[in-house]
Amino acid sequence: MIGRLRDLRWRWLIFHYKYKTRNSPESKNKSDLSLVCCSDGANENCVGYAARDPSGVLSHYKFNRRALGADDVSIRITHCGVCYADVIWSRNKHGDSKYPLVPGHEIAGVVKEVGSNCHRFKVGDHVGVGTYVNSCRDCEYCNEGLEVDCVKGSVYTFNAVDADGTITKGGYSSHIVVHERYCFKIPDNYPLASAAPLLCAGITVYAPMKRHKMNQPGKSLGVIGLGGLGHMAVKFGKAFGLNVTVFSTSISKKEEALSQLGADKFVVSSDQKQMASLVKSFDFLIDTASGDHPFDPYMALLKTGGTLALVGFPSEVKFSPASLNLGMKSISGSVTGGTKDTQEMIDFCAAQGIHPMIEIIPIQYATEALERLVKKDVKYRFVIDIESSLMDT
């Protein structure tokens, strides 16, 4: 019944989008814009949704993917997660957006073609693509499976300049061509819709948790912030056998943290009495909050030798040196993860039955989804059903 209602809702959204576009005053005086001004040229082989200016409004767009190379995999995209990075670059928040811009770096789909030298994948395999699609493949970090830290710089999945000089375009599109090194095998029994958010939100918290050995049963973990990243940190923490406490400024998140995600405890971080009662209680903290917040109160919660892993992006990080020096504590930063950790995480999620909590949407709803994401109005990740909705545009 729920699936039927969702299908009807999608059909209404798609119809509404088409009707509004085709019956606007502008459309009555112009030919089909998708053919006239929403494409790269006469030989487009890919269709997607792109932002064309800092308004961040996404609309139908045709463009050309590169030809399949010997080491490449061509992927029919079925799903793409919606990340805050999509908001940042669609709206040119960093001043370096390259329009038309096709967002999306949480990509899941099915292999439709492989190059002559591709040995890891075959047609029909379920695969994923994350936040980067190229690197030098020869430096010490690439050789260790840490391509994201490539000395020459990794090439991001969208809005980046690739080795051939072209601008990368992301997963809000029908297919993508990627070197096999940057593709990940998704087990056939793991839903592609669930796999998509793992490629950014999942690996962003999994990588530092593994690096700092936050997988020791019985240890205590505090998760700061409960959003796309935070909810995955809770899920991983419980799967690792940790005692997990969620910290949030919003008491409204208590029920979902405890009942839906299985956290052991919930703390309102603005409650000084609660915070004071937990001094030196945690082996680990993982900070997923991107809003500005004080760090000293959290550092006080760490046991001697404890570690705070920062994966959020506040505008500044301020703390007293005493917060580190007294108790031999440390703060460590992290952004996503390498190919080895990413494949390991996907396999772990499939084996443990770990699924992100998602809201599936049609691509016609993408602009509204970005706006809702800004307002933190999602639990906990939007996933675009590319396969079912893009064909109807």
C-alpha positions in Angstrom: 0.0 0.0 0.0 2.8 2.4 0.9 4.6 1.6 -2.3 1.4 2.3 -4.3 0.9 5.6 -2.6 4.5 6.6 -3.2 4.1 5.6 -6.9 1.0 7.8 -7.2 2.8 10.7 -5.5 5.7 10.5 -8.0 3.3 10.4 -10.9 1.6 13.5 -9.6 4.9 15.3 -9.2 6.0 14.4 -12.7 2.7 15.4 -14.2 2.7 18.7 -12.3 6.3 19.4 -13.4 5.4 18.8 -17.1 2.1 20.7 -17.0 3.6 23.7 -15.3 6.5 23.8 -17.8 4.5 23.2 -21.0 1.7 25.7 -20.0 3.8 28.6 -18.8 3.6 31.8 -20.8 7.2 31.5 -21.7 6.8 28.0 -23.1 3.9 29.0 -25.4 6.2 31.5 -27.2 9.2 29.3 -27.5 10.1 25.9 -29.0 11.2 23.0 -26.8 13.9 24.5 -24.6 15.3 21.0 -23.8 16.3 20.8 -27.4 17.2 24.4 -28.1 19.2 25.7 -25.1 19.5 22.9 -22.5 22.2 20.8 -24.2 25.9 20.7 -25.1 25.5 20.0 -28.7 24.2 17.7 -31.4 25.8 14.5 -30.1 24.5 14.2 -26.6 24.4 10.7 -25.2 23.4 11.5 -21.6 20.4 13.2 -20.0 20.3 14.7 -16.5 19.4 17.7 -14.4 21.7 20.7 -14.1 22.0 24.0 -12.3 22.8 26.9 -14.7 23.4 29.7 -12.2 23.7 30.4 -8.5 20.0 30.1 -8.0 20.6 26.4 -7.8 17.4 25.6 -9.7 17.8 22.3 -11.5 16.3 21.5 -14.9 16.5 19.1 -17.8 19.9 19.0 -19.5 21.4 16.9 -22.3 25.2 16.5 -22.5 27.9 14.1 -23.8 29.7 11.5 -21.7 33.2 10.5 -22.8 33.6 7.3 -24.9 34.3 4.1 -23.1 38.0 3.6 -22.5 39.8 0.3 -22.1 39.8 0.5 -18.3 36.4 2.1 -18.0 33.0 1.0 -16.8 29.8 2.5 -18.2 27.1 2.6 -15.6 23.3 2.9 -16.0 22.5 5.1 -13.0 19.5 3.9 -11.0 19.8 6.0 -7.8 21.7 9.0 -6.6 21.9 10.3 -3.0 21.5 14.0 -2.3 24.4 15.5 -0.3 24.9 19.0 1.1 27.8 19.3 -1.4 25.1 19.4 -4.1 23.7 22.6 -2.5 27.1 24.2 -2.1 28.2 23.9 -5.7 24.8 24.2 -7.3 24.5 27.6 -5.6 28.2 28.6 -6.1 28.8 29.0 -2.3 32.6 28.6 -2.9 32.7 30.8 -6.0 34.1 28.1 -8.2 31.0 26.5 -9.7 31.2 25.6 -13.4 27.8 25.8 -15.1 25.9 24.0 -16.4 26.6 21.9 -13.3 25.2 18.3 -12.8 25.4 17.5 -9.1 25.5 14.1 -7.4 28.3 12.0 -5.9 26.4 9.2 -4.2 25.8 7.1 -7.3 24.4 3.5 -7.6 23.5 1.6 -10.7 24.1 -1.3 -13.0 27.1 -1.9 -15.3 26.0 -1.7 -19.0 29.4 -1.9 -20.7 33.0 -2.6 -19.8 36.3 -1.7 -21.5 38.6 -4.3 -23.0 41.0 -4.1 -20.1 38.4 -4.0 -17.3 38.7 -7.1 -15.2 36.9 -6.3 -11.9 33.4 -5.9 -13.3 31.0 -7.4 -15.9 27.8 -6.3 -17.5 24.9 -6.5 -15.1 27.0 -6.0 -11.9 25.6 -3.7 -9.3 28.1 -0.9 -8.6 28.6 2.5 -6.9 30.6 5.6 -7.5 31.5 8.0 -4.8 33.0 11.5 -4.4 36.0 11.2 -6.8 36.5 9.6 -10.2 40.2 10.0 -10.9 43.7 10.5 -9.3 47.3 10.1 -10.3 47.2 6.3 -9.4 51.0 6.5 -8.7 51.7 8.4 -5.5 52.2 6.9 -2.1 48.6 7.7 -1.1 47.0 6.2 -4.3 49.2 3.1 -3.8 47.8 2.7 -0.3 44.2 3.0 -1.5 43.9 6.6 -0.2 43.1 8.1 -3.6 41.1 10.9 -2.0 44.5 12.2 -0.6 46.3 11.9 -3.9 49.4 14.2 -4.0 48.3 15.6 -7.4 44.8 16.0 -6.2 41.8 13.6 -6.7 39.2 14.6 -9.3 35.8 15.1 -7.8 32.8 13.4 -9.4 31.2 16.7 -10.4 32.4 20.3 -11.0 36.0 19.3 -11.3 38.5 19.4 -14.2 39.4 15.9 -15.3 42.7 14.8 -16.8 41.3 15.4 -20.4 40.3 18.9 -19.5 36.6 18.2 -19.4 34.4 19.2 -16.5 33.0 16.3 -14.5 29.3 15.9 -14.3 27.6 13.9 -11.5 24.9 11.4 -10.8 21.8 13.4 -11.4 22.0 11.8 -14.8 21.2 8.7 -16.8 24.6 7.1 -17.0 28.3 7.7 -16.2 31.6 6.4 -17.5 34.3 5.9 -14.8 37.7 4.2 -14.6 37.1 0.8 -12.9 39.4 1.7 -10.0 36.8 4.2 -8.7 33.8 1.9 -8.9 32.6 -0.3 -6.0 30.9 -3.6 -6.1 27.5 -3.6 -4.4 26.2 -7.1 -3.4 23.2 -8.2 -5.4 21.1 -8.6 -2.2 21.7 -5.0 -1.1 19.2 -2.4 -2.4 20.8 0.1 -4.7 18.7 2.9 -3.2 20.3 2.1 0.2 23.7 1.8 -1.3 23.8 5.4 -2.7 24.2 7.3 0.5 27.0 5.0 1.6 29.2 6.4 -1.1 29.6 9.8 0.8 27.6 9.9 4.1 28.5 6.3 5.0 32.2 6.3 4.2 32.7 9.8 5.6 32.1 8.4 9.1 33.2 4.8 8.6 36.8 5.8 7.5 37.7 7.7 10.6 35.9 5.3 12.9 38.1 2.5 11.4 41.2 4.6 11.4 40.9 5.4 15.1 39.8 1.9 16.1 36.3 2.9 17.0 35.2 -0.6 16.4 36.1 -2.1 19.8 33.1 -3.7 21.5 32.3 -2.2 24.9 33.9 1.1 24.2 31.9 4.4 24.5 31.2 6.6 21.5 29.6 10.0 21.4 28.0 11.2 18.2 27.7 14.9 17.8 24.8 15.9 15.5 22.1 13.7 14.1 21.7 14.1 10.3 22.9 12.3 7.2 26.3 11.6 8.7 25.3 11.3 12.3 22.7 8.7 11.9 25.2 6.5 10.0 27.7 6.9 12.8 25.1 5.7 15.3 24.3 2.7 13.1 28.0 1.8 12.7 28.7 2.3 16.4 25.9 -0.1 17.3 27.1 -2.6 14.8 30.6 -2.4 16.3 29.3 -3.2 19.7 29.8 0.3 21.2 27.8 2.1 23.8 26.5 5.1 21.7 25.3 8.5 23.0 23.8 11.1 20.7 24.5 14.8 21.3 22.1 17.3 19.8 20.8 20.8 20.5 17.3 19.6 19.6 15.3 17.6 22.2 12.9 16.7 19.4 15.5 14.2 18.1 15.6 12.2 21.3 12.9 9.7 20.3 14.3 9.0 16.8 17.8 8.6 18.3 16.8 6.1 20.9 13.8 4.3 19.3 14.6 4.4 15.6 18.4 4.3 15.5 19.0 2.3 18.7 21.3 4.8 20.5 21.8 4.0 24.2 21.5 7.6 25.4 20.5 11.0 24.2 22.0 14.3 25.6 20.9 17.8 24.9 24.2 19.4 24.4 23.1 22.9 25.6 22.2 21.4 29.0 25.3 22.2 31.1 24.2 19.9 33.9 23.9 16.9 31.6 27.3 17.7 30.0 29.0 18.1 33.3 27.8 14.7 34.4 29.6 13.0 31.5 33.1 14.5 32.0 35.8 11.8 31.1 33.1 9.3 30.0 33.9 8.7 26.3 36.6 6.8 24.5 35.7 8.4 21.2 33.7 11.3 19.8 32.7 11.8 16.2 31.6 15.3 15.4 29.3 15.5 12.3 27.8 18.9 13.0 28.6 21.6 10.5 27.2 24.5 12.4 29.5 26.5 14.6 29.7 25.2 18.2 32.2 25.2 21.1 34.7 22.4 21.3 36.0 22.6 24.8 32.8 21.2 26.4 33.1 18.1 24.2 36.9 17.6 24.7 36.1 17.5 28.4 34.0 14.5 27.8 36.9 12.4 26.5 38.7 9.9 28.7 42.5 10.2 28.9 43.9 9.4 25.4 40.5 9.9 23.8 40.0 11.1 20.2 37.5 13.4 18.6 37.1 12.8 14.9 35.9 15.9 13.1 33.9 15.2 9.9 31.6 18.2 9.9 32.6 21.6 8.5 32.0 24.4 11.0 33.3 27.8 9.8 36.0 27.7 12.6 37.3 25.4 15.2 38.2 27.0 18.5 39.5 25.2 21.7 41.9 25.7 24.5 45.3 24.0 24.2 44.6 22.6 27.7 41.7 20.6 26.2 44.3 18.6 24.3 47.3 18.7 26.6 45.5 17.7 29.8 44.6 14.1 29.3 46.6 13.4 26.1 43.6 13.9 23.9 43.5 14.5 20.2 41.4 16.0 17.4 41.6 14.4 14.0 40.0 15.6 10.8 38.7 13.4 7.9 37.0 13.8 4.6 35.4 10.7 3.0 37.7 7.7 2.5 39.8 5.7 0.1 38.8 2.9 -2.3 39.8 0.1 0.1 37.8 1.4 3.0 34.8 2.2 0.8 34.5 -1.3 -0.5 35.0 -2.7 3.0 32.3 -0.5 4.3 29.8 -1.6 1.6 30.5 -5.2 2.3 30.1 -4.6 6.0 26.8 -2.9 5.6 25.5 -5.8 3.4 26.7 -8.4 5.9 25.3 -6.6 8.9 22.1 -5.5 7.4 22.9 -1.8 7.9 20.7 0.5 5.8 20.6 4.3 5.9 17.2 5.9 6.5 16.2 7.5 3.3 13.4 9.4 1.5 13.2 8.4 -2.1 12.2 11.1 -4.5 11.8 11.7 -8.3 14.4 13.8 -10.0 11.7 16.5 -10.7 11.7 17.1 -7.0 15.5 17.7 -6.7 15.4 21.5 -6.4 12.9 21.3 -3.6 14.9 18.5 -2.0 18.0 20.8 -1.9 15.9 23.5 -0.3 14.6 21.1 2.3 18.2 19.9 2.9 19.2 23.5 3.7 16.4 23.6 6.3 17.4 20.2 7.7 14.0 18.8 6.7 15.0 15.3 5.9 15.4 12.0 7.7 18.1 11.4 6.9 19.1 11.3 3.3 17.2 12.0 0.0 17.8 9.5 -2.7 16.7 10.2 -6.3 15.2 7.3 -8.1 16.9 8.2 -11.4 15.7 5.1 -13.3 12.0 5.5 -12.6 11.7 9.3 -12.9 14.3 10.6 -15.4 12.8 8.7 -18.3 9.5 10.7 -17.8 11.1 14.1 -18.2 
